[in-house]
Amino acid sequence: MHNKMQLKNGINVVYQKLEGYRSVCVGVWVKAGSSNEETDQNGISHFIEHMLFKGTKNRTAKEIAMEIDGVGGEINAYTAKECTCYYAKLLGQDIEIGFDVLSDMLQRSIFDEEHIALEKTVILDEINMYEDSPEDLVADILTEITFGNHALSLPILGTKETVTAFTRESLMEYYTAHYTAENIVISIAGDFDEDRVELLCEQYFGDVKQVSKSDSILELPFFHSNYGYKKKENEQIQVCIDFPGVKYDDDRSYDLMLLSNVFGGTNSSMLFQKIREESGLSYSIYAQPSFYDDIGTVTVSFGVARENLEQVIDLLIETIETLKANKLSDEEVEHAKAHLRGSFVLSLEGTDNYMDLIGRLELFAQKEKDFGEMMAKIESINTEQVNALIDLCFGSGEVAMAIVGEVDDAITQKLYNKLRKHLKN
């Protein structure tokens, strides 16, 4: 079980010493992502992530990179729907360098006007790259459909219009409101001295300010059934389909992970075997769950030739009907549990992966607080629990569909109506 402490300013710190490793990974999590944005702010969490690498009161952008490169380390960040994570991976002996650079970036970035203008060009190019990628574009369209007007529907990168309109004032306003002690978690995993790491956390992050906020009632997201498409001249049709799932803290989240794996999460899954191996209609088809604070989904994604699109939808319907009619056997559930156990263990091979695990567990306040509790959750999965989720995901008639490629409204609506009709039966 990993350790936990709280700094004087309220920042929660989780840390785990890992035997046999020479490296350490320090992560700083901020509960600020695209779901925290207003429509006119869309993309601002991601923009700020970029700006924190552009220079501080103490270091230029090059000096930030050189200081970590100079000890053979790695520094990076990413923005998601509900958080932003900054992390540094170094040798254990160099852990203070990671703390020093990360704390400098998070607390003393200068948001230079010239750098903001340059970064707009970079991010607009990144948006263009996403729009040229059918796999990324279809996922964004699907998210917009599934979550409607809720902030979860907003793309992480933002839009060309919102990014172009950002000013230093708007960036600083959002940064000041969200980069506060109560929104931050620090996670550390690997080779380090535990007594020293507690001192380093207080030394480098103890001055982050607390901002008392009035309790506000946030609009809860709900699942929207609808369809959408984007006509593009691509060799393949890209399809993404959402079914209802469960949220992060739901007791059924592990059951859903198992069900998703059996349905389409592995090479031995029902969808992969029927559509890739038996029919040869798609090179890649898979299903995966997504968990958020207040909602969850199961997403099926695949690419297919235009002439095979309807046949793959028919096979998807057939697979769902088989699953609903036959449910899963005890043997299938036990086989899937073994896979889930193994994949969890293998996913933690590396200090960065373990840092990610304990950081997420703390940031999103999941019921299970460490790896042992997670494994116990997997062991407790039983066939009855998993089969009860089949109707929740595939029996309500709720479905969202997005298609990118040589399609039109009539084709998309026809396939959507066919899928929804069979789900209702």
Secondary structure as a PSIPRED ss2 file (coil, helix, strand):
# PSIPRED VFORMAT (PSIPRED V4.0)

   1 M C   1.000  0.000  0.000
   2 H C   1.000  0.000  0.000
   3 N E   0.000  0.000  1.000
   4 K E   0.000  0.000  1.000
   5 M E   0.000  0.000  1.000
   6 Q E   0.000  0.000  1.000
   7 L C   1.000  0.000  0.000
   8 K C   1.000  0.000  0.000
   9 N C   1.000  0.000  0.000
  10 G C   1.000  0.000  0.000
  11 I C   1.000  0.000  0.000
  12 N E   0.000  0.000  1.000
  13 V E   0.000  0.000  1.000
  14 V E   0.000  0.000  1.000
  15 Y E   0.000  0.000  1.000
  16 Q E   0.000  0.000  1.000
  17 K E   0.000  0.000  1.000
  18 L C   1.000  0.000  0.000
  19 E C   1.000  0.000  0.000
  20 G C   1.000  0.000  0.000
  21 Y C   1.000  0.000  0.000
  22 R C   1.000  0.000  0.000
  23 S E   0.000  0.000  1.000
  24 V E   0.000  0.000  1.000
  25 C E   0.000  0.000  1.000
  26 V E   0.000  0.000  1.000
  27 G E   0.000  0.000  1.000
  28 V E   0.000  0.000  1.000
  29 W E   0.000  0.000  1.000
  30 V E   0.000  0.000  1.000
  31 K C   1.000  0.000  0.000
  32 A C   1.000  0.000  0.000
  33 G C   1.000  0.000  0.000
  34 S H   0.000  1.000  0.000
  35 S H   0.000  1.000  0.000
  36 N H   0.000  1.000  0.000
  37 E C   1.000  0.000  0.000
  38 E C   1.000  0.000  0.000
  39 T H   0.000  1.000  0.000
  40 D H   0.000  1.000  0.000
  41 Q H   0.000  1.000  0.000
  42 N C   1.000  0.000  0.000
  43 G C   1.000  0.000  0.000
  44 I H   0.000  1.000  0.000
  45 S H   0.000  1.000  0.000
  46 H H   0.000  1.000  0.000
  47 F H   0.000  1.000  0.000
  48 I H   0.000  1.000  0.000
  49 E H   0.000  1.000  0.000
  50 H H   0.000  1.000  0.000
  51 M H   0.000  1.000  0.000
  52 L C   1.000  0.000  0.000
  53 F C   1.000  0.000  0.000
  54 K C   1.000  0.000  0.000
  55 G E   0.000  0.000  1.000
  56 T E   0.000  0.000  1.000
  57 K C   1.000  0.000  0.000
  58 N C   1.000  0.000  0.000
  59 R C   1.000  0.000  0.000
  60 T E   0.000  0.000  1.000
  61 A H   0.000  1.000  0.000
  62 K H   0.000  1.000  0.000
  63 E H   0.000  1.000  0.000
  64 I H   0.000  1.000  0.000
  65 A H   0.000  1.000  0.000
  66 M H   0.000  1.000  0.000
  67 E H   0.000  1.000  0.000
  68 I H   0.000  1.000  0.000
  69 D H   0.000  1.000  0.000
  70 G C   1.000  0.000  0.000
  71 V C   1.000  0.000  0.000
  72 G C   1.000  0.000  0.000
  73 G C   1.000  0.000  0.000
  74 E E   0.000  0.000  1.000
  75 I E   0.000  0.000  1.000
  76 N E   0.000  0.000  1.000
  77 A E   0.000  0.000  1.000
  78 Y E   0.000  0.000  1.000
  79 T E   0.000  0.000  1.000
  80 A C   1.000  0.000  0.000
  81 K C   1.000  0.000  0.000
  82 E C   1.000  0.000  0.000
  83 C C   1.000  0.000  0.000
  84 T E   0.000  0.000  1.000
  85 C E   0.000  0.000  1.000
  86 Y E   0.000  0.000  1.000
  87 Y E   0.000  0.000  1.000
  88 A E   0.000  0.000  1.000
  89 K E   0.000  0.000  1.000
  90 L E   0.000  0.000  1.000
  91 L E   0.000  0.000  1.000
  92 G H   0.000  1.000  0.000
  93 Q H   0.000  1.000  0.000
  94 D H   0.000  1.000  0.000
  95 I H   0.000  1.000  0.000
  96 E H   0.000  1.000  0.000
  97 I H   0.000  1.000  0.000
  98 G H   0.000  1.000  0.000
  99 F H   0.000  1.000  0.000
 100 D H   0.000  1.000  0.000
 101 V H   0.000  1.000  0.000
 102 L H   0.000  1.000  0.000
 103 S H   0.000  1.000  0.000
 104 D H   0.000  1.000  0.000
 105 M H   0.000  1.000  0.000
 106 L H   0.000  1.000  0.000
 107 Q H   0.000  1.000  0.000
 108 R H   0.000  1.000  0.000
 109 S E   0.000  0.000  1.000
 110 I C   1.000  0.000  0.000
 111 F C   1.000  0.000  0.000
 112 D C   1.000  0.000  0.000
 113 E H   0.000  1.000  0.000
 114 E H   0.000  1.000  0.000
 115 H H   0.000  1.000  0.000
 116 I H   0.000  1.000  0.000
 117 A H   0.000  1.000  0.000
 118 L H   0.000  1.000  0.000
 119 E H   0.000  1.000  0.000
 120 K H   0.000  1.000  0.000
 121 T H   0.000  1.000  0.000
 122 V H   0.000  1.000  0.000
 123 I H   0.000  1.000  0.000
 124 L H   0.000  1.000  0.000
 125 D H   0.000  1.000  0.000
 126 E H   0.000  1.000  0.000
 127 I H   0.000  1.000  0.000
 128 N H   0.000  1.000  0.000
 129 M H   0.000  1.000  0.000
 130 Y H   0.000  1.000  0.000
 131 E H   0.000  1.000  0.000
 132 D C   1.000  0.000  0.000
 133 S C   1.000  0.000  0.000
 134 P H   0.000  1.000  0.000
 135 E H   0.000  1.000  0.000
 136 D H   0.000  1.000  0.000
 137 L H   0.000  1.000  0.000
 138 V H   0.000  1.000  0.000
 139 A H   0.000  1.000  0.000
 140 D H   0.000  1.000  0.000
 141 I H   0.000  1.000  0.000
 142 L H   0.000  1.000  0.000
 143 T H   0.000  1.000  0.000
 144 E H   0.000  1.000  0.000
 145 I H   0.000  1.000  0.000
 146 T H   0.000  1.000  0.000
 147 F H   0.000  1.000  0.000
 148 G C   1.000  0.000  0.000
 149 N C   1.000  0.000  0.000
 150 H C   1.000  0.000  0.000
 151 A H   0.000  1.000  0.000
 152 L H   0.000  1.000  0.000
 153 S H   0.000  1.000  0.000
 154 L C   1.000  0.000  0.000
 155 P C   1.000  0.000  0.000
 156 I C   1.000  0.000  0.000
 157 L C   1.000  0.000  0.000
 158 G C   1.000  0.000  0.000
 159 T C   1.000  0.000  0.000
 160 K H   0.000  1.000  0.000
 161 E H   0.000  1.000  0.000
 162 T H   0.000  1.000  0.000
 163 V H   0.000  1.000  0.000
 164 T H   0.000  1.000  0.000
 165 A H   0.000  1.000  0.000
 166 F C   1.000  0.000  0.000
 167 T C   1.000  0.000  0.000
 168 R H   0.000  1.000  0.000
 169 E H   0.000  1.000  0.000
 170 S H   0.000  1.000  0.000
 171 L H   0.000  1.000  0.000
 172 M H   0.000  1.000  0.000
 173 E H   0.000  1.000  0.000
 174 Y H   0.000  1.000  0.000
 175 Y H   0.000  1.000  0.000
 176 T H   0.000  1.000  0.000
 177 A H   0.000  1.000  0.000
 178 H H   0.000  1.000  0.000
 179 Y C   1.000  0.000  0.000
 180 T C   1.000  0.000  0.000
 181 A H   0.000  1.000  0.000
 182 E H   0.000  1.000  0.000
 183 N H   0.000  1.000  0.000
 184 I E   0.000  0.000  1.000
 185 V E   0.000  0.000  1.000
 186 I E   0.000  0.000  1.000
 187 S E   0.000  0.000  1.000
 188 I E   0.000  0.000  1.000
 189 A E   0.000  0.000  1.000
 190 G E   0.000  0.000  1.000
 191 D C   1.000  0.000  0.000
 192 F C   1.000  0.000  0.000
 193 D C   1.000  0.000  0.000
 194 E H   0.000  1.000  0.000
 195 D H   0.000  1.000  0.000
 196 R H   0.000  1.000  0.000
 197 V H   0.000  1.000  0.000
 198 E H   0.000  1.000  0.000
 199 L H   0.000  1.000  0.000
 200 L H   0.000  1.000  0.000
 201 C H   0.000  1.000  0.000
 202 E H   0.000  1.000  0.000
 203 Q H   0.000  1.000  0.000
 204 Y H   0.000  1.000  0.000
 205 F H   0.000  1.000  0.000
 206 G C   1.000  0.000  0.000
 207 D C   1.000  0.000  0.000
 208 V C   1.000  0.000  0.000
 209 K C   1.000  0.000  0.000
 210 Q C   1.000  0.000  0.000
 211 V C   1.000  0.000  0.000
 212 S C   1.000  0.000  0.000
 213 K C   1.000  0.000  0.000
 214 S C   1.000  0.000  0.000
 215 D C   1.000  0.000  0.000
 216 S C   1.000  0.000  0.000
 217 I C   1.000  0.000  0.000
 218 L C   1.000  0.000  0.000
 219 E C   1.000  0.000  0.000
 220 L C   1.000  0.000  0.000
 221 P C   1.000  0.000  0.000
 222 F C   1.000  0.000  0.000
 223 F C   1.000  0.000  0.000
 224 H C   1.000  0.000  0.000
 225 S C   1.000  0.000  0.000
 226 N E   0.000  0.000  1.000
 227 Y E   0.000  0.000  1.000
 228 G E   0.000  0.000  1.000
 229 Y E   0.000  0.000  1.000
 230 K E   0.000  0.000  1.000
 231 K E   0.000  0.000  1.000
 232 K C   1.000  0.000  0.000
 233 E C   1.000  0.000  0.000
 234 N C   1.000  0.000  0.000
 235 E C   1.000  0.000  0.000
 236 Q C   1.000  0.000  0.000
 237 I E   0.000  0.000  1.000
 238 Q E   0.000  0.000  1.000
 239 V E   0.000  0.000  1.000
 240 C E   0.000  0.000  1.000
 241 I E   0.000  0.000  1.000
 242 D E   0.000  0.000  1.000
 243 F E   0.000  0.000  1.000
 244 P E   0.000  0.000  1.000
 245 G C   1.000  0.000  0.000
 246 V C   1.000  0.000  0.000
 247 K C   1.000  0.000  0.000
 248 Y C   1.000  0.000  0.000
 249 D C   1.000  0.000  0.000
 250 D C   1.000  0.000  0.000
 251 D C   1.000  0.000  0.000
 252 R C   1.000  0.000  0.000
 253 S H   0.000  1.000  0.000
 254 Y H   0.000  1.000  0.000
 255 D H   0.000  1.000  0.000
 256 L H   0.000  1.000  0.000
 257 M H   0.000  1.000  0.000
 258 L H   0.000  1.000  0.000
 259 L H   0.000  1.000  0.000
 260 S H   0.000  1.000  0.000
 261 N H   0.000  1.000  0.000
 262 V H   0.000  1.000  0.000
 263 F H   0.000  1.000  0.000
 264 G H   0.000  1.000  0.000
 265 G H   0.000  1.000  0.000
 266 T C   1.000  0.000  0.000
 267 N C   1.000  0.000  0.000
 268 S C   1.000  0.000  0.000
 269 S C   1.000  0.000  0.000
 270 M H   0.000  1.000  0.000
 271 L H   0.000  1.000  0.000
 272 F H   0.000  1.000  0.000
 273 Q H   0.000  1.000  0.000
 274 K H   0.000  1.000  0.000
 275 I H   0.000  1.000  0.000
 276 R H   0.000  1.000  0.000
 277 E H   0.000  1.000  0.000
 278 E H   0.000  1.000  0.000
 279 S C   1.000  0.000  0.000
 280 G C   1.000  0.000  0.000
 281 L C   1.000  0.000  0.000
 282 S C   1.000  0.000  0.000
 283 Y C   1.000  0.000  0.000
 284 S C   1.000  0.000  0.000
 285 I E   0.000  0.000  1.000
 286 Y E   0.000  0.000  1.000
 287 A E   0.000  0.000  1.000
 288 Q E   0.000  0.000  1.000
 289 P E   0.000  0.000  1.000
 290 S E   0.000  0.000  1.000
 291 F E   0.000  0.000  1.000
 292 Y C   1.000  0.000  0.000
 293 D C   1.000  0.000  0.000
 294 D C   1.000  0.000  0.000
 295 I C   1.000  0.000  0.000
 296 G E   0.000  0.000  1.000
 297 T E   0.000  0.000  1.000
 298 V E   0.000  0.000  1.000
 299 T E   0.000  0.000  1.000
 300 V E   0.000  0.000  1.000
 301 S E   0.000  0.000  1.000
 302 F E   0.000  0.000  1.000
 303 G E   0.000  0.000  1.000
 304 V E   0.000  0.000  1.000
 305 A C   1.000  0.000  0.000
 306 R H   0.000  1.000  0.000
 307 E H   0.000  1.000  0.000
 308 N H   0.000  1.000  0.000
 309 L H   0.000  1.000  0.000
 310 E H   0.000  1.000  0.000
 311 Q H   0.000  1.000  0.000
 312 V H   0.000  1.000  0.000
 313 I H   0.000  1.000  0.000
 314 D H   0.000  1.000  0.000
 315 L H   0.000  1.000  0.000
 316 L H   0.000  1.000  0.000
 317 I H   0.000  1.000  0.000
 318 E H   0.000  1.000  0.000
 319 T H   0.000  1.000  0.000
 320 I H   0.000  1.000  0.000
 321 E H   0.000  1.000  0.000
 322 T H   0.000  1.000  0.000
 323 L H   0.000  1.000  0.000
 324 K H   0.000  1.000  0.000
 325 A H   0.000  1.000  0.000
 326 N H   0.000  1.000  0.000
 327 K C   1.000  0.000  0.000
 328 L C   1.000  0.000  0.000
 329 S C   1.000  0.000  0.000
 330 D H   0.000  1.000  0.000
 331 E H   0.000  1.000  0.000
 332 E H   0.000  1.000  0.000
 333 V H   0.000  1.000  0.000
 334 E H   0.000  1.000  0.000
 335 H H   0.000  1.000  0.000
 336 A H   0.000  1.000  0.000
 337 K H   0.000  1.000  0.000
 338 A H   0.000  1.000  0.000
 339 H H   0.000  1.000  0.000
 340 L H   0.000  1.000  0.000
 341 R H   0.000  1.000  0.000
 342 G H   0.000  1.000  0.000
 343 S H   0.000  1.000  0.000
 344 F H   0.000  1.000  0.000
 345 V H   0.000  1.000  0.000
 346 L H   0.000  1.000  0.000
 347 S H   0.000  1.000  0.000
 348 L C   1.000  0.000  0.000
 349 E C   1.000  0.000  0.000
 350 G C   1.000  0.000  0.000
 351 T H   0.000  1.000  0.000
 352 D H   0.000  1.000  0.000
 353 N H   0.000  1.000  0.000
 354 Y H   0.000  1.000  0.000
 355 M H   0.000  1.000  0.000
 356 D H   0.000  1.000  0.000
 357 L H   0.000  1.000  0.000
 358 I H   0.000  1.000  0.000
 359 G H   0.000  1.000  0.000
 360 R H   0.000  1.000  0.000
 361 L H   0.000  1.000  0.000
 362 E H   0.000  1.000  0.000
 363 L H   0.000  1.000  0.000
 364 F C   1.000  0.000  0.000
 365 A C   1.000  0.000  0.000
 366 Q C   1.000  0.000  0.000
 367 K C   1.000  0.000  0.000
 368 E C   1.000  0.000  0.000
 369 K C   1.000  0.000  0.000
 370 D C   1.000  0.000  0.000
 371 F H   0.000  1.000  0.000
 372 G H   0.000  1.000  0.000
 373 E H   0.000  1.000  0.000
 374 M H   0.000  1.000  0.000
 375 M H   0.000  1.000  0.000
 376 A H   0.000  1.000  0.000
 377 K H   0.000  1.000  0.000
 378 I H   0.000  1.000  0.000
 379 E H   0.000  1.000  0.000
 380 S C   1.000  0.000  0.000
 381 I C   1.000  0.000  0.000
 382 N C   1.000  0.000  0.000
 383 T H   0.000  1.000  0.000
 384 E H   0.000  1.000  0.000
 385 Q H   0.000  1.000  0.000
 386 V H   0.000  1.000  0.000
 387 N H   0.000  1.000  0.000
 388 A H   0.000  1.000  0.000
 389 L H   0.000  1.000  0.000
 390 I H   0.000  1.000  0.000
 391 D H   0.000  1.000  0.000
 392 L H   0.000  1.000  0.000
 393 C H   0.000  1.000  0.000
 394 F H   0.000  1.000  0.000
 395 G C   1.000  0.000  0.000
 396 S C   1.000  0.000  0.000
 397 G C   1.000  0.000  0.000
 398 E C   1.000  0.000  0.000
 399 V C   1.000  0.000  0.000
 400 A E   0.000  0.000  1.000
 401 M E   0.000  0.000  1.000
 402 A E   0.000  0.000  1.000
 403 I E   0.000  0.000  1.000
 404 V E   0.000  0.000  1.000
 405 G E   0.000  0.000  1.000
 406 E C   1.000  0.000  0.000
 407 V C   1.000  0.000  0.000
 408 D C   1.000  0.000  0.000
 409 D H   0.000  1.000  0.000
 410 A H   0.000  1.000  0.000
 411 I H   0.000  1.000  0.000
 412 T H   0.000  1.000  0.000
 413 Q H   0.000  1.000  0.000
 414 K H   0.000  1.000  0.000
 415 L H   0.000  1.000  0.000
 416 Y H   0.000  1.000  0.000
 417 N H   0.000  1.000  0.000
 418 K H   0.000  1.000  0.000
 419 L H   0.000  1.000  0.000
 420 R H   0.000  1.000  0.000
 421 K H   0.000  1.000  0.000
 422 H H   0.000  1.000  0.000
 423 L H   0.000  1.000  0.000
 424 K H   0.000  1.000  0.000
 425 N C   1.000  0.000  0.000
